[in-house]
């Protein structure tokens, strides 16, 4: 089923809804009698489709109509990002929330067995939810079914995110292409305006060029010329102004682009700065709304039109009109260059100097490599054929730059060719987006490599440190080999730190959320933070008197604090004030109210503008130089906070600093006190242990360690361990199994074993995991590699002494 789900999701680059609907086609009928997809749009949950497999179609159609009342569980799953499972919907009625009563009544009426809701989360947000139900004659859903559905949801989320990246990159490329094409058409419009001498001819050209540039069905222009209002429209003969608020745009003297309407108007500003009329463009043929880029292009068009009319009205002021046209062209981000028939530069705008790297007051000559690539394009334009294409150019100093180039022929009033007009757009931003996508793919591959290396390295370190400890029992202080063995042991311990770093990079480190006191973490990091920020930044901390605990991984909480402080330090290059505060707040949510712990990090640095605020949590977004930051710091903080069920917000103003607030639910201080070290004799035992480990060296070391403590140890690999467990002649007291193994994972092995022998104690050992954190069994005991012999025996003794109290639940 996972393969089928991946197959239908693979092409989901343009149609996320279609992919999700295809996904529930896979679920029904093999996995469910009924399934539905709900989307969340601006906090409104909307159902986009249902599927059912029952022969009793009317009854299930009735369910499809009435089951949307089960909106509370769907909203709850989306809000928390946590899947919901009801093995027996009707039987769970007494323990269900009041808002779920409607769906329970429907379930009883239709003989519904069990249901589950699985959120589809993308970039830390719940975008959709998959609801599945089984009817009479089919068994209820189990946790393993939920894991399968969550894996499908994860694949759906990955497909949607790939689609987002693909569409973002494509939208950026299309936008660049539209801007380049629009600027080229703007240049052609300027030429058309310049060819018109009479004011009426200019207005006709403005209306026609406006319609052509924006692909609109109609365009109109109204203008005061010599105190006389003149109008023109395209197509010719159509008034075109009846339903457009001409007077409103002229009165406000600013561009108008109403939301939800397919028209826009821009004022025509005369040379003296007064409003002289307006241009209207309506009904784009591609049915898209006018956007900010269209508005900016229309403003430029309006400026060109105003200058053209002024040139026609004041023919004796041709020089000043040309200066105005030059000023308009210099506002363009595109390079616009005039070439002679021989290809020499005879004119250029300011952007051309920047793009082609021409120093001020120097000869404007292309780099030889650039000139060679441009020559075929401008020669075609001189010969009467416009040309366009992307080239790999070089600035005057040899710096490479990718360009999109358009060339058109230049003709005088008689139609004689007098050269070519070249426009060029910098494609660096577009290439950067493509590189970011490639970088994210490389990072994923590097993460897998790092995780695999850490796994193998952890096994080797387990063996090295284990036998070092054996040797140190013989090579006691004073022995000739004592110092050598200690040196090996210390090197192994440093390598253990390196292994943990590799696992952090690969996102495969086993996260162990516990009750963590935020107050204590901030106070313990205070010394490190003061050295980190430097002496020119004044730092203060404010914490409550009592513990303020949250459920999180301590290492990840420390990473949140460090990343936010580092971000604040970069915002204060000349020094400033940094404040850290921990307090408690009451949170009122849609579903519940609770007390939360709030961590506030504020600075009085340079601050952020609105655009930066809108993107600050996005991966790879950074206002720093590329060589000084990856843009992943705040994105990492955002992911950690939301994975732990918290929220993060930011407030900032330019020049007034920035404040980040992290809010996470408060929990009771259940952190266990540090256990007293056990005597070596207390670590011994006589129970029978089955050791399952695919690495021979680690297996032999662990076996040797346990047998020295008196345990009876059996070993096996993979599925063969099940035969040993089922052998009635050798009752097993404890299963010790690696998590990641080639033919059968430790989770799958333990799940089968506990299903057959519920009282069997289980201890998992691993250096990393390639499974979702939610797949770890509840109450499952774990020992991280690399470990020392005494750590293994202490953990084994603890699990055996706790056996039966809380067996692992899969």
N, C-alpha and C positions, 0 to 999 in steps of 0.2 A: 504493500500500500504506500509506503514511503517513496518507493521508486515511481509509482504512478503519480503521486502528488508532485514529486520533483519534475516529472515530465510535463504536467500541465502548467506548472509554474514557471518553467524555464523561459518560455517566450514572453513572460509578463513584463514587457518593457514600456508599452503604451497604454495597456488596459488593465489596471489593477482590479477593477470590479469584475471584469470578465474572467480573470485568473482565479479570483476567489470563488466565483460561481462554478467554474470548472472544477475547483477543488472539492466543493460539496457534492458534485456529481460523482467524484471518486469515493466519497464517504458513504453515499447511498447507492445501492442497498447493502454493501458488504459490511459496513461499519455502523450504520444507523438506519432506523425506519423513517426518521425525519431529521432534516438539518436546515439551518438558516444562517444567513450572513447579515450582521448588523454593522453599520458604519456610524462613526461619530463625526458630526460636522458642526463646529461651533457649539459644542456642548449639547447638541440635539442628536439623539440616536435614531437612525433611519434604517429600516429593513430593506435590503436590496434584492432579496430572493430567498426562496425556500425550495426544498426538494423532498419528496416522500416516495416510499417504495411499497406501501401497503396496498393490498388488493382492495381493501375497503376505502376507496378513494374519497367518497363523500365525507366519511368521518375524519380522515386526515386533512382534507381541505378545510373542514371546520376547525381543526386544530391550527392550521396555518393562519386562519382568520383570527382565532381567539388567543393563540399562544403569544402574540406580541404583548399581551398584558404582562407577560413575565419579564417586564422591563427592569425591575429592581435587581435581580441577579445579574443581568447583562450589564447594567450600569455599574454594579459593584465590582464585577470582574474587570471592566475597563478602568474604573477609578483606581483599583489596587494593583492592576497588572497581574493578578493571581487567578489561576483557573479555579472553577467551582465544579464539584462532583457530588452528585446525589445517587448513591447506589439503589436506593429504594425511595422514590420521590414521595409516594403516598405514606410509606412507613415513617418517613422523616418529618411528617407534618407537625408533630408536637414540638420539635426543636427548630422549626423553620421560622424566619422572621415574619412579622405580620404582613409586610408588603408582598410576601411570596404566596399568600393564601389563594389568590386567584388562579395561579398556574397549578397549584396542588389540586384544586377542585377539578380543573380541566383534565389533569393527569388521571385522577380517579375515574372520571367519566369515560375516558378513552382507553382505560387499562394500560396506562403508560408505566413502564418499569423503572427506568432510570434516565437521568439527563446529566449533561455536563456542558459548561460554558468555558471556552478557551479564548483568551484575548490574543490578538495579533498586534505585537508591539514593534514599532519602528522608531529608532532614534530616541528611545526612552519614553515614548508616548503610545497609548493604546489607540490605534486607528480603527480597529474592527474587532468583532467577536464572532466566533463560530459556535453555534448552539446545536447540540446533537441529542437525539432522544431515541430510545428503543421501546418497542411495544411488547405486547404479550407474545410469548413463544421465544423470546430472545433473552439471554442472560443480562443481568445488570452490568453496568460499566465497572471496571476495576482500575486500580491505580496504574496498572500497565497500559490499559486502554487510554487513560488520560495522558500518559507519557507519549504514547504514539500520536495522539491528537496534538499535544504540545510541540512535538517535533515537526508535524505538518504545519502548525501555526508558525513555528520558527522559520521553516523554509518559505512560507508565504511572506513573512516579514522580510526575509532576505531578498526575495524576488521583488517585493514592492520597493525596498531600498535601492536595489539595483536599478529598478525602473526610474526611481527619483533621480539617481545620479545620472542615468542615461538621459532623462528628459531635461534635467538642469543643463547638462553639457550641450544637448541639442538645442535647447532654447537659447543658450548663450551664443551658440554658433549662428542660429537663425537670426538672433538680434544683431550680431555683428554684420551678417550678410545684408539684413534689411537696412542697417545704418549706412553701410558702404554703398548699397544701391541707391538709397535715398539721397545721400550726399552727391552721388554722381548725377542723379536726376536733378538735384538742386542746381548743380553747375550748368546742366543743359537748360534749365529754366532761366538762369541768369543770362545765358547767351540769347535765349528767345526774347527776354525783356529788352536786352540791349539792342536787338535788331528792330524793335518797335520804336518809332519816333513820336507818333501822336499819342496823347494821353488815353484816348479811347482805345487805340490799338494795344497799349500797355495793359489796360484793364482786361481786354479780351484774352490777352496772353496769360495774365495772372490767373483768371478763372480756369482756362484750359489746362495750364500747367499744374494748378492745385488739384484738379480732378485726376490728372495723369499720375502725379507723384504719389498720391495716396490711394490710387485705384478706386476712386469714389464714383458713385452714380451721378452726382451733381456737385457743383461748386459755384459760388457766387462771390462777388466783391462789390463793395459800395465805398465810395471815397469822395471827399470834398476837394475839388480842384478849382482854384480861383473862385472860392465861395459858391460853387455850383456842385450839387450832388450828382455824381455819375455812377451808373451801375452797369455790371456786365455779369453774364451767367454762362455756364457750360453744362449741358449742350446749349448751343446758341438759340436764342428765341425763347428760352425758358426763364421766367422771372426768378425762380429758385429761392426767394426770400420769404415767402408767405408764412411758413411755419417756423422760421428761425428768428430768435430774439435779437435782431440787429441792434436796436437801441440799447439793450442791456449791455452788450459787449462794448459798444462805443462809450457808454456812460461809465462803466467800471474801469475801462482802459487796461484790462488784463485778460490773459487767455481764459477761455471758458471751455470746460470739457465735462458736461454733466454725467454723473454716474448713472449707468443703466440706459443711456441714450446714445444713439449712433451718429453723433455729430459733434463738431467742435468749431469754435470761432477764435480768431486772434486779431488783436487790434492792429491797425496800420498807423504807425507813428511817423509823423513828418519830421523833416530835418530840424525844425525848431523845438521838437519834443512834444508837440501837441497831437492829440488823436485826430486823425483825418479820415477814419473809416474802419472797415473790418473785412476780413476774408472768412468765408464759411465753407466747410467741407462736410458733406453728409453722405451717409449710406455707403460704407465701404463694401465692396463686392465680396470680400473674403469673410464677411460677417463677424469680424473680430471688433472689439471695442477699441477706440482710440486710446493710446497709452501715452506716458510721459515722453517717450522718444518721438512719437508723432507730434506732440505739442511743441517740442523743441524744434523739430524740423519745420513745422508750420510757422513758428516765430521767425526763423531764419528766412523762410519764404516771404513772410510779410515784410521783413526788413528790405529784402531784395526788391519786392514790388514797389515799396514806397520810394526807394532810391531810383528805380526805373522811371516812375511817374515824374519825380522831380527832375530827372535828366531830360525827359521829354518836354516838361514845362519850361525848363531853363536850359535851353540848348547851349547857351553861351557859357554855362558853368560845367562843361563836360569834365574838366579836371577834378573839380570837387566831387562830382558824382562818382568818378572812378575811385577816388580815395575812400568814399563811403562803401563802395562794393568791396574794396580791399579790406576795409575794417570788418565787414560782415564775414568775408571768407576767412579772416584771421581768427574768428571765433570758432571756426570748425576744428574739431579734433583730428580731421583728416588732412594729410598733406595735399595741396593743390598747386600744381606746377605747370607753367606755360612753357612749351618747347617750340623752338623754331623747326622748319622743315628738315634741318640737318640734325636735330636732336639736342641743340644747345639750350640751356636754361635761360629764358628771357624774363621770367617772373615767377614768384612763389609767395605763398602765405607763410605766416609765422610757424604754423605746425610743420611745414615742410622743412624748415631749418632744424626743428627738434628731431623729427623722424629720420632725416637723412644726415644729421650731425654736422650741419654747416655752421662754423663759428661766425659770430657777428662780423660784419664788414669784411668778409672774405669772399673769394670767388665761389660761386655756387656750382660745384662740380660733383657728379656722382662718383662713388667709389668704382674703380674699374670693373670689379665683379658685378656690382649692381647695374652699371651701365650696360654690360653685356646681356644681363637678364631682362632689362627694360627695353632694349632696342627692338626686338620683334613686336612688342606691344605697340609702341608709339609709331613704328613704321606702318603697321596695319591701319592705325587711326589716320595718319597722313594720307594714306591711299584711299580713305573713305569708309573704312570698316571699323566700327568701335570694337575694342578688345578688352578683355578682363581675365584675371587669373591670379593665383597666389605664387609668390616667389620667395626664395631665401636670399635676402639682400644683406648688404653690409653698409654701415654708416661710414662717414668719411674717415673715421679713425680705425676702421676695420671691425668694429663691434657688430656681430650678427644680429639681424632683426627680421622676423617673418612679416611679410606684407601681403595685403590684398590690393591689387592695382587695377584701375579702370582708366582707359584712354579713349578720348573722342577727338575727332578732327576739329580744327579751328578754321573758320572761313570768314572773309570780310563781307562787306555789304554786297559785293558783286558775285559772291559764291566761290571766289578763288581761295584755295587752301593756303593758309598762312602759318600753319603749324599744328600742334596737338596740345590738348589739355589732359594732364595726367593727375589722377587723384589716388592716394594711397592711404590705407588704414593699417594701423599696427595690430597684428594678430597675437601679440605676446600674451594678453589676458586669456584669450581663447586657448592658446597652447598650455597656459598654466593650469586651466581647468582639466584639460586632458591629462596633464602630468599628475595632478592630484588624484585623479581616478586610478592611474597606473600605480601611484605611490601607495594608495590604500590596498591595492591588490598585492603589491610587493610586501607590505607590512604584514598582511595576513599570512603570506608564505613564510616570511621570516619568523613569525610567531610560532607556526607549526614546527619549523626547524628548531627554534630555541627550546620549545617544549620537549621535542624528542631527544635533543641533546641533554637537557636537564634530567630527563627520565633515566637515560643510560648512565649519565654521570653520577646520579644519585645512587644507583645500584653499586657502582664501583666504590663510591665513598663509603657506603654501608659496610662493604667488605673491608676496605682499608682501615676505617676507624674501629671496626669490630676486632680485627686481629691485632691492631695496636693496643687495644685494651687488654687482650689476652697476654701479649708480650710484656706489658707493664706490670702484670702480676708476677712475672718471673724476673724481668729486668727492673728490680726495685732501685730506688736511689742508691748510688754507689756502684751499681753494676756497670760494666764497660759499655753496654749498649743502651743504657737508660736514656741518655741525652739524645741519642740518634732516634730512638723510638718516639720520644716526646716531640722532636722536631717534625717527624712524619705526621704525628697526630695533630699538631698545630697547623700544619699545611692543609691537612684534610678538613679541619674546622673552617679555615679561611675559604677553602673550595666550597664548603657547604653554603656559605654566604653567597658566593658566586652563583651556585645552583638556584638559590631562592630568587636572585635578581633575574636570572633567565626565565624562571617561571612567572615572575611578575610581568616581564616584557611580553611573554607569550599569552598572558591572560589565562594560564592553566594552573595557577597556584590555587590550592584548595583553600577556600575562604571559610573560616570558622567564626561565624558571628556569635558573640557573647555579650553579656551586659558590660558595657564600657562606660566609665565615668568621664564625660567630656571635660569636666572641670580639671580632673587629675591629668588628663592628656595634655591640655593647654599649659598647665603649670609645669609639667615635666619637660615640655618642649621649649619653655621660655628661654632657657639659657642658649640653646641651639639657635633659636630664632634671633636673639639679640646679636649673636656673632654673624648670622646670615645677612641681616639687613644693613649692618655697618653702623659706625658711630654717628653719622650725620642724620640718622632717623631716630626720633624719640618714640619709644614703644611703651604702651601701658596695657595692663590686663585687668579685667574686672570679672570675678567669678563668685558664685554663691558660696555660702558657708557649708551647705549640705551637698552630698553627691548628686550629680545630674547625669543619670545613666540612660544610654540608648542601646539598642541591640545592633551591633555592627562588628565588622572585623577591625581590630585595633589598628593594624597596619594601614588599612584604607582610610580610617579616620585621621591618622597622622598625615597621610598623603593629602587629604583635603586641606588641613591646616597649613601644611608647607606650601602647597600650590597657591592658595589664596594669599599668603604672606609674600611669596616670591612675586606674584602678580602686582601686589601693592608696592613692593620695592621698585619694580621697573617703572611704576607710575610716578615715582618721586626721585628723579635722577639728581636733583639738587638738594635732597634732604626733605624732611617733613615730619608728620606725626602719624603714627600707626596705632590703632586701638583694637584690642581683642576683648570681646565680652561674651560671657556665657550666662544665660538666664533661662527662666522657664516662662512659657506663654500658653494661654488657652486657645486651642484651635477649634473653630466651628466649621465642620465639613458638611457636605451634602448628606452623607450617610450617618455620621457620628460626630460627637465632640470629644476631644481628648486633650490631655496636657502634653506639651512637647518641650524639648530642649532646643534652644536657639543659640547658634554660634554666629556672632557678628564680627566681621573684619572690615574696618573702614580706614580710609586714608584721605589726606588732603592734597593728593597729587593732581596730575594734569586732567583727569576725568575723561569721559567718553561722550561723543556726540550720539545722536539718536540712531544713526545708521550703524555705528559700531555696537551700540547696545543691542540692536536687533539681531546681530550676528555673533555676539561675543562667545556664545556657547557652541558654535558650530565647529566641527573638526577642521583643522588646517586654517582657520581664520585667525589672522594675527596682524596687528598694526606695527609690529617690529620688523626689522630687516630680516630677510629670509635666512641669513646665516646666523641670526641671533635668537631664533625661536621656531618651533614647529607648529605652533597654534593648537597644541593638543592639551595644554594644561587645564584650561577651564572646561573643555569638553570632557576630560577625564573626571574632573570634580562633579560635573553634571551627571555623568553616567553612574558614578559611585553613589551619589545621593539618591537618585531615583531607583537604583537597584535595591537600596536599603529601605525604600518606602518613604523617603523624605522629600522635601521641596527646597529649592534654592531660588532666590530672587536677587536682583541687583538694581541699585539706584545710582545714577551718576550725572554730573553736569560738567561741561568743559570748564576747567580752571577751578573747580570746587571739590574735586575728589570723587571717590567711589565707595560705596558700601555694599558688601555682599552679606546676605543672611541665609544661613542653612538651618532649616527646621526639621527635626526628626522626632518621632513619637518617643515619649519617655517610658522607661521600663523600670521595674523594681531592681534594686541593687542585689542581684543574685550571684555576683562574681564569687566563686569559692575562694576561701582563704588558702594560702599556700600550704600544701600538704607537707607534713614532716617527712624527711627522707626515710625510706624503709630500710631496715637492717637487711644485709645480704641474705641472711638465713631465712627471712620472711618472704624472699622472692622465690623460694624453692617450692616444688610441688610434685605430686605423683600422678596427675591427671593425664589423660590421653589427648594429644593435640594432633590435628591434621594440618600440615603446612603445605599450602598450594602457592608455588612461586615458579615463574618460567625462567628466571635467571639462575643457572646452576650454582654460581658462586654465592649469591645471596641465600639461596635455599640451604646450602651446606653450612654456611655460617650460622644462620638462624637455628638450624637443627642442632649444631654443635652447642650453641649457647643454651638452648632449652634442655638438652639432655644432660649438660653439666649441672643443671639445677634440679635434676631428678625426674623431669617429665618424660613420658613415653611419647615419642614423636614419630608420626607417619608422614610420608611425603607423597605428593602426586602432582600431576600437571593437567590443567584444563578439565575436560569432561571426565577424565579417569577418576577425578576426586569424588564424583557422585557414586561410583561403584564402591569406593572405600567407605563412604558415609553409610551406604545402604547395607554393608556387611554386618549382620547381627552379631557376629563373633567378636567384633572389636568395637564396642560403643565409644563414640567420639564425644569428648567433653567440650572441646573448643575447636572452631574452624578459624585458622589464620590464613588469609588469602590476599594476594596482590589484587589491585583494582584493574589495572590495564594489562591484559594478557591476549595473546594472538587469537586463540580459537574460542574462548569463552571468558567474558569479563568476570571480575570478582563479584560484581553486583548480581549478575545473572546466576552465577553459581550459588551464592548465598541465598538468593530468593528461592531457588528450587529446594535447597537443603532445608531452609527454615519452614517451607511449606510442608515438607514431609516430616520434619523433626522440630516442632515449635520450640522446644526447650534448648535447642542447640545454641550455644554462645558463639558470636562471630566477632573477629577483629580484622579490620581492613588495614592493609599497609600499601602505601603508594607514595611516589614522589610528585606526581601530578595526575590530573584527570582530564580527559577530552570529552567528558559528559557535562550536561547542564547541572548546575548546582542543585536544582530542585529535584534531580533524580536520586540524590543521596538519601538512603533510608533514614527514617526517624530513629533516634536512639542508637544509631550505628557507631560503634567504637572505631577510632581511627588512630594510626601511628604513621607519622610522616617519615619518609626516607630523605636523607640518610639518618639512621638511628644507631645508638650505641647498644651494646649487649645489655647493660643494666636497664636502659630505657625499654627494651623489648621485654625483659623478664618482669619489670614492674608493671607494664601495661597488661601483659598476659595474666599476672596475678590479680590485677584490679578487675579485669573482665570476668575471670573465673569466679572471683568473690562476689561479683554483681550479677551473675548469671540468674536468669529468671525474673529479675526485677523489671527490666525493660528490654525485651527482645527487639531486634530491628524490625521495623514495619516498612514493607515495600509498597 
